[in-house]
């Protein structure tokens, strides 16, 4: 087994190095207005449908854009830019066509660089050559910065530092949980790393067959590292407990896989179901993202169930620390009994269950309240690190031309007759006079004379609410009036309207997606515990966790709370796909803790079945099962949550906004889920509900399969 995984890692890594990757950042939204604009430009106006980036020029030290000390080096640099591979056209601010690309005060200008291909096909090498060519004009009187999707992709740093910090932090937590046993602490990390090597290599190969954005690999690393270490922790912990209880190393490994391994299996399946459920949304951008994440989770699950037990077999007694081995030799086997602070915590929840439930629920609901004002969109260059060239370009353009120049709209229409061209020109005049519009360029006609294109610059930036309102005004009021009786069909496209459409599409489909995932998870938990109330409570609790995560995301990234402390730059809407992906992963992680917690409670419930004949005895039996199950699982859940929080939180160190949003959202959600929901609310509710926790109608029990996580199968009364 060990050889199989090592060979798989070497082979997939070699194949990924041989064939490379073909990531695709494009978003296709069939049936939307922005996609109709893209389709028209692609078929009739190829030069306008390619990726367009901007070279932003700032005159320094009292110089002006038209000063020779600025003009000469910039002109020479733009000639170099024009020779970069795959660059189609360069519109210089010193050309007749680009005369309007100089600010009124003469200190800021920009050149437009159009590639011969869409952004998905612009390589990082070509983008780097563009940056180098443009920055050759930098000097005492000139500062060059660049903006655009290709530039952002090239400049984005990988999550390397965050991963390293997360691994070290996870190792520290594992050492604490395992009492300083170094080899046992390294095993979950090694298991996760093997899965990540295979996963990231396979994702690179997958990008050749499925549209996959480059951020998929980074998100897969974040998810895989967190869940992989947790899965390894659950199995290794159960293995160590069995060894301490006197089992042989082989029997201990078997017991660990047959108990905690089942928890890992069901948790992993739930995560994969939730992730792959994104295919039902019908958005191509999410296909590669969800497939990559699900693949990584499946690999971490598989390595935890096969590779890890094999390595534990090699370790033998070294799975325990020296002190633990000495204690085992001196005092003999010691059963896994509830004791210490975790038992005291569980007893407190039992005694004050009603107060605990009300207080915990109030806290979670309060945290989730900002979700109702959640604003989805796309993080722009204004949220990039201040040292990045994209942020500098955004700032310079906003200063010279207004923030709307960073998010122009494309106004596209089919104009096959002179009358239609005149009608389109009249529409452009009306658009230019609309409140919130800075300016509208003159229309240019496609080479085949079938399509006209104009560019509209709003007064506000891409992420502003006013910009969203302006798109609605154009589509709902101005365009219908212009189309009436003219035969025109006008579309609003461009990056900003596309992001707005993307947000709306996901927002419309999100309720159905959530409903499908919740129902599937409910059915799976019903089969695991043969109960109706336990999966129902779990589904509600998981939704509360997601609500808390989204509420905190909105408060931090949109409202700006604690941004300095969290290394976050700028405010803006939350990226539209983050809630979908966050829900998918978090729902599975919550199930992980739910199954582990309730699984231990169920073990205690079945262990006491002989002594519970009457109603009072069954109530007491339920209290004891919940208390002892919580006490026995508390340390492991706390350790697993601590690892998750540190691993996910480490992605705040980086400068990629998407990873920061996702990392913070997951870290905060796990904190709420493990500390408040699984540590307080769920046990308190199980105490209040009583023996009905384990009830299921006889007719339903007969048709629901039994997927018990207990090694010997469930025993029901």
Secondary structure, 3 states (H helix, E strand, C coil): CHHHHHHHHHHHHHHHHHHCCCCCCCCCCCCCHHHHHHHHHHHHCHHHHCCEEEEEEEECCCCCCCCHHHHHHHHHHHHHHHCCCCEEEEECCCCCCCHHHECCCCCEEEEEEEECCCHHHCCHHHHHHHHHHHHCCCECCEEEEEECHHHHHHHCCCCHHHHHHHHHHHHHHHHHHCCCCHHHHHHHHHHHHHHHHHHHHHHHHHCCCCCCCCHHHHHHHHHHHHHHHHHHHHHHHHHHHHHHCCCCHHHHHHHHHHHHHHHHHHHHHHHHHHHHHHHHHCCHHHHHHHHHHHHHHHHHHHHHHHHHHHHHHHHHHHHCCHHHHHHHHHHCCCCCCCCHHHHHHHHHHHHCHHHHHHHHHHHHHHHHHHHHHCCEECCCHHHCCCCCHHHHHHHHHHHHHCHHHHCCEEEEEECCCHHHHHHHHHHHHHHHCCCCEEEECCCEECCCCCEEEEEEEECCCCCCHHHHHHHHHHHHHHHHHHHCCCCCCEEEECHHHHHHHHHHHHHHHHHHHHHHHHHHHHHHHHHHHCCCHHHHHHHHHHHHHHHHHHHHHHHHHHCCCCCCCCCCCCCCCEECCHHHHHHHHHHHHHHHHHHHHHHHHHHHHHHCHHHCCCHHHHHHHHHHHHHHHHHHHHHHHHHHHHHHHHHHHHHHCCCCHHHHHHHHHHHHHHHHHHHHHHHHHHHHHHHHHHHHHHCCCHHHHHHCCCCCCCCCCCCCC
